[in-house]
């Protein structure tokens, strides 16, 4: 019994006077690969007894990432307590490239640097170049659950265990994916992207440049002269979207086939050029000539034309009637009115659109007044042909006049002669 109390006293004494109670431990954790080289970007976290009299006994630090020298710095404080035993151990965990290494050290009994070695970890240098082998900076490379950007020399370094990994690389619209095998040694791997001289022009239907907004590779530009050009555009398929005053057009450039795109916004209305009323077989018609001018005009929408009419006199409450409209030629339409009596004044309204939705309208009037035909008394309703008789009367008249004139001259001559003698 005495020995039992003695043992309990020794344990309590060792707890109270523990060397690690109330320590302040400062050190670096350095992570190395299988060739004893520093591993930057490795995850490091520590778990230790914080020495508190209440609350959780152990505390785990937030994850820190190693610097370019493979180091992560830690500053641990144990508060110290005599109310319970203190665990003097510090538990270190590092993770990188799918590899996890753990190590346990005792507080204040180690050097300023504690090394953790990933024996089966090797360096992968992943290069991204253009088709002239020039480095591409800021390309995105995903391997496993990590994504990094290439540096100014066009590569990123990953530290991986021996295994096969999926990768995905992207830059602007260029993309590539595949697998890489790391097997007991360092690996250098390269992906090449081809670039193209891409141009995009934004014009109106008259061929004039527009100050539109253009979005391409997730960036938006204001085109002051309607023109975009990038002589180093990456990707075989370049998606774009142009926006002008609430209108938008999108498309995809197949760079290998044609690296240029033309975006047209039809912003001008079609034109109603001429309107001519006709009367045929007692049917009143209106022939409408239209056009949609412009080099890149979308054209008149045949299905959009609408003609309404009413007879005058009319007031605002007088209803409008729909005319029957059909195409009667290229950009020519005929509106047919029903129930229009002779000698009427017809008020009409014409509406039409082009295929881009621009609208044209024309209001007008025309009359169905007709002239009375000349009276005809012949049974066969034809007019007598008396032109020949009239032509024969004129020569006889002149002949008689001439004879009378000659006789008068002879008579006067004889008389003058007789008076002189």
FENGIQUI-V945463 format. One record per backbone hydrogen bond with DSSP energy under -0.5 kcal/mol. NH is the residue of the N-H (numbers start at 1). CO is the residue of the C=O. E is the energy in kcal/mol with one decimal. If there is no record, write none. Layout:
NH:CO:E ; NH:CO:E
//
This chain:
5:1:-1.9 ; 6:2:-2.0 ; 7:3:-2.3 ; 8:4:-2.1 ; 9:5:-2.1 ; 10:6:-2.1 ; 11:7:-2.1 ; 12:8:-2.4 ; 13:9:-2.2 ; 14:10:-2.2 ; 15:11:-2.0 ; 16:12:-2.5 ; 17:13:-2.3 ; 18:15:-1.4 ; 21:18:-1.1 ; 23:20:-1.1 ; 25:76:-2.1 ; 26:24:-0.5 ; 27:74:-1.9 ; 28:112:-2.8 ; 29:72:-2.9 ; 30:28:-0.5 ; 30:114:-2.8 ; 31:70:-2.8 ; 32:116:-2.5 ; 33:37:-2.3 ; 34:121:-2.5 ; 36:33:-2.0 ; 39:31:-2.5 ; 40:38:-0.6 ; 41:66:-2.4 ; 42:39:-0.8 ; 43:95:-2.9 ; 44:64:-2.5 ; 45:93:-2.1 ; 47:91:-2.1 ; 48:59:-2.0 ; 49:87:-0.6 ; 49:89:-0.6 ; 50:48:-0.5 ; 50:57:-2.1 ; 59:48:-2.7 ; 61:46:-2.7 ; 61:59:-0.5 ; 64:44:-2.7 ; 66:42:-2.0 ; 67:71:-2.3 ; 70:67:-2.3 ; 72:29:-2.0 ; 74:27:-2.6 ; 76:25:-3.2 ; 78:23:-3.2 ; 79:50:-2.6 ; 79:77:-0.6 ; 88:86:-0.7 ; 90:105:-3.4 ; 91:47:-2.9 ; 92:90:-0.6 ; 92:103:-3.3 ; 93:45:-2.3 ; 94:101:-2.9 ; 95:43:-2.0 ; 96:99:-2.4 ; 99:96:-2.5 ; 101:94:-2.4 ; 103:92:-2.5 ; 105:90:-2.5 ; 107:88:-2.8 ; 109:106:-1.7 ; 114:28:-3.0 ; 115:113:-0.6 ; 116:30:-2.7 ; 118:32:-2.9 ; 118:116:-0.5 ; 119:117:-1.0 ; 121:118:-1.5 ; 122:160:-3.2 ; 124:158:-4.1 ; 125:123:-0.5 ; 125:187:-2.9 ; 126:124:-0.6 ; 126:156:-2.7 ; 127:125:-0.6 ; 127:189:-3.7 ; 128:154:-2.8 ; 129:191:-2.5 ; 130:134:-2.2 ; 131:193:-0.8 ; 133:130:-2.2 ; 136:128:-2.0 ; 137:135:-0.6 ; 138:150:-1.9 ; 139:136:-0.6 ; 140:170:-2.6 ; 141:148:-2.9 ; 142:168:-2.7 ; 143:141:-0.5 ; 143:146:-2.4 ; 144:166:-1.1 ; 146:143:-1.8 ; 148:141:-2.5 ; 150:139:-2.1 ; 151:155:-1.9 ; 154:151:-2.3 ; 156:126:-1.7 ; 158:124:-3.1 ; 160:122:-3.0 ; 160:158:-0.6 ; 161:97:-1.5 ; 162:120:-0.9 ; 163:182:-1.2 ; 165:180:-3.3 ; 167:178:-2.5 ; 168:142:-1.8 ; 169:176:-3.3 ; 170:140:-2.0 ; 171:174:-2.4 ; 173:234:-1.5 ; 174:171:-2.7 ; 176:169:-2.3 ; 178:167:-1.7 ; 180:165:-2.7 ; 182:163:-3.3 ; 182:180:-0.5 ; 183:181:-0.5 ; 187:123:-2.5 ; 189:125:-2.8 ; 191:127:-2.4 ; 193:129:-2.7 ; 196:233:-2.7 ; 198:196:-1.0 ; 198:230:-2.5 ; 199:259:-1.8 ; 200:228:-2.4 ; 201:261:-2.3 ; 202:226:-2.9 ; 203:201:-0.5 ; 203:263:-2.8 ; 204:208:-2.3 ; 205:265:-0.8 ; 207:204:-2.0 ; 210:202:-2.2 ; 212:210:-1.9 ; 213:243:-2.7 ; 214:221:-3.1 ; 215:241:-2.8 ; 216:214:-0.5 ; 216:219:-2.6 ; 217:239:-0.7 ; 219:216:-1.6 ; 221:214:-3.2 ; 223:212:-3.1 ; 223:221:-0.6 ; 224:222:-1.1 ; 226:223:-0.7 ; 228:200:-2.4 ; 230:198:-2.4 ; 233:196:-2.7 ; 233:230:-0.6 ; 234:232:-0.5 ; 235:194:-1.2 ; 238:253:-2.6 ; 239:237:-0.7 ; 240:251:-2.4 ; 241:215:-1.6 ; 242:249:-3.4 ; 243:213:-2.6 ; 244:247:-2.8 ; 247:244:-2.1 ; 249:242:-2.5 ; 251:240:-2.0 ; 253:238:-3.0 ; 254:252:-0.5 ; 255:236:-2.0 ; 255:253:-1.1 ; 256:236:-0.5 ; 257:254:-1.4 ; 258:254:-2.7 ; 261:199:-2.1 ; 263:201:-3.3 ; 264:262:-0.5 ; 265:203:-2.5 ; 266:264:-0.6 ; 267:265:-1.0 ; 271:291:-3.7 ; 273:271:-0.9 ; 273:289:-1.6 ; 274:289:-1.5 ; 276:287:-2.4 ; 278:285:-2.5 ; 280:283:-2.4 ; 283:280:-1.7 ; 284:337:-0.7 ; 285:278:-2.9 ; 286:335:-2.1 ; 287:276:-3.2 ; 288:286:-0.6 ; 288:333:-3.5 ; 289:274:-3.0 ; 289:287:-0.5 ; 290:331:-2.9 ; 291:271:-2.2 ; 296:205:-3.0 ; 297:294:-1.1 ; 301:353:-2.6 ; 302:300:-0.9 ; 304:301:-1.8 ; 305:302:-0.8 ; 306:351:-2.8 ; 308:349:-2.2 ; 309:321:-2.4 ; 310:347:-2.0 ; 312:345:-2.5 ; 318:315:-2.3 ; 321:309:-3.3 ; 323:307:-2.9 ; 323:321:-0.5 ; 324:336:-2.2 ; 325:323:-0.6 ; 326:334:-2.0 ; 328:332:-2.3 ; 329:332:-0.9 ; 332:329:-1.8 ; 333:288:-2.7 ; 334:326:-2.9 ; 335:286:-2.9 ; 336:324:-3.2 ; 336:334:-0.5 ; 337:284:-2.8 ; 337:335:-0.5 ; 341:339:-0.7 ; 343:368:-1.2 ; 346:344:-0.6 ; 346:366:-3.4 ; 347:310:-3.0 ; 347:345:-0.5 ; 348:364:-3.0 ; 349:308:-2.4 ; 350:362:-3.0 ; 351:306:-2.5 ; 352:360:-2.1 ; 354:358:-1.9 ; 355:299:-2.4 ; 357:354:-2.0 ; 360:352:-2.9 ; 362:350:-2.2 ; 364:348:-2.1 ; 366:346:-1.8 ; 368:344:-3.0 ; 381:378:-1.4 ; 386:384:-0.9 ; 390:386:-1.7 ; 391:387:-1.8 ; 392:388:-1.6 ; 393:389:-1.5 ; 394:390:-1.0 ; 395:391:-0.7 ; 396:392:-0.9 ; 397:393:-1.5 ; 398:394:-1.6 ; 399:395:-1.7 ; 400:396:-2.2 ; 401:397:-2.0 ; 402:398:-1.9 ; 403:399:-2.1 ; 404:400:-2.3 ; 405:401:-2.1 ; 406:402:-2.2 ; 407:403:-2.5 ; 408:404:-2.3 ; 409:405:-1.9 ; 410:406:-2.4 ; 411:407:-2.4 ; 412:408:-2.2 ; 413:409:-2.0 ; 414:410:-2.3 ; 415:411:-2.3 ; 416:412:-2.2 ; 417:413:-1.9 ; 418:414:-2.4 ; 419:415:-2.0 ; 420:416:-1.4 ; 421:417:-1.4
//
